[in-house]
Amino acid sequence: MLETDNILELNFSGNGINPDVVKPSEIATQIVNFENVLCQVIKNKHPEIDTEQVLFSFCNIGNNSLDIFFKPLLAIPLVISSYLLITESINNNNYTQIPSEATYALKNIVKFTKTYECVATFKLNNNELSKITNETQIKKMITNVFKGDTVIYGKLIDIGGEKPNLHLKVNEDYKVTIDIPEDEAQKLAIKLYQYIGLKGEAVWDAETFKVMSFKYSSIVIYNEGNSFKTVQQIKNNITSGVWDKYNTTQEINDALFRNL
């Protein structure tokens, strides 16, 4: 039986939702959304804490609706206080106290509730603290953003869904989810696990330079051969051997995108 001390819970309920009707990848995405919300608030409010540590862990999935449980492991009082700040922000519909990347992850949770017509409840030790419904509006007055047309490159790691979107891995630490038309999803499906480019209008956080939203417009042909040929030409000349260990197109692309 799950211990009840300091257990954080993200519960999705309603419309018959349970682990048997949700793809494992979608459940994993909600675990990541929860992690991102909480870690971004901890990082913002307590910069002395190393959020690269495992501050809290996923510990269980319940079959009663869709329950996802987490247990704090380190800096427990700060983890709990940051969690309470998140739930308070939801209750007050005021997100000025949490960073932009946290609100972005919360918006992804809202999208999930809309897809499954369910309710997301945040709990502590089985006590309900706040709720997100498919009608929740998460808006933050942000002045430190900028917008413009751009091309995003990354590795396509997932695509599809009833309301099609794709997951683009820009580097090891940064992934974006982008809504796309169904016909474009069909074209891009054959590019799964390959590097692609997407053109569109992006909104960036001026502090972190992370993409907060992206409105897709078209596919950009990514010619991975160019990188391979260029690196092959310079690797033994002006790079002092730094590229010598990369001998295939895949290795070169992974190294390039890892450092974006």
C-alpha positions, 0 to 999 in steps of 0.5 A, a space after each residue: 500500500 502506498 505511504 501517505 506522507 508527502 505524496 503528491 498526486 495528479 489525478 485525472 477523472 471523469 468520462 471513464 478515463 483510466 490507464 487502459 484507455 490512454 496510451 503509455 506515451 500520453 501518460 508519460 507525457 503527463 508525468 513529464 508535464 508535472 515534473 516540468 511544472 514543479 521543477 521550474 517553480 523550484 528552480 525559480 523560487 529556490 535557485 540554490 537547489 540543484 534541480 538536476 538532482 532527483 528531488 522527487 520521483 514517480 512512484 505509482 499509477 493507480 487504476 482508480 480513474 488515472 492517478 499518478 503519484 510522486 514522492 519527494 526525496 530531497 529538499 522536501 519542505 521546498 518541494 512541498 512549498 513549491 507544489 502548494 504555490 502551484 495549486 494556489 496559483 491555479 485556485 486564484 487563476 493568477 500565475 504571476 508567481 510562477 515562471 513561464 515554462 511552468 505555465 506552459 507545462 500546465 497548459 499541456 495538462 489543460 490540453 490533455 483534459 480537453 482531449 479526454 474531457 476529464 478533470 485534473 486534480 492536484 492532491 497532497 496526501 489524498 487531500 484535494 488542493 486544486 483542479 484543472 478542467 477543460 475550460 480552465 484558462 491559464 493566462 499569464 501577463 508576460 512582457 518579456 517575450 518576443 515573436 517572429 517567424 523562424 525554423 525549428 530543427 530537431 528529431 521527430 520522436 512522436 507524431 499522431 493523435 486524434 488532434 494531431 501533434 508532433 514531439 520534436 526533440 531539439 536537444 537532450 534537455 529541450 523538447 517541444 510539442 507542436 500542433 499540425 494539420 492531419 495531412 501534414 502529419 501523414 507526410 511527416 509520419 515517414 520521418 519518425 526518428 529522423 531530423 526535420 525542420 518546421 517553419 512557423 511563427 514562434 513566441 519565445 521567453 526573452 529570459 530563457 529563449 525557449 519556445 513558448 508557442 509555435 504556430 506551424 506553417 510548413 515543412 522545411 527540407 532538412 538535408 542531413 548530408 550537408 552536415 556530414 560533408 562539411 564536417 568531413 571536410 574540416 574535421 582534420 584541418 581547422 577543428 584540431 581533431 574535435 570531430 574525429 570521433 564522429 564518423 557517421 551522419 547520425 553521430 554528427 547530427 546528434 552532436 550538432 543538435 545536442 549543443 543547440 
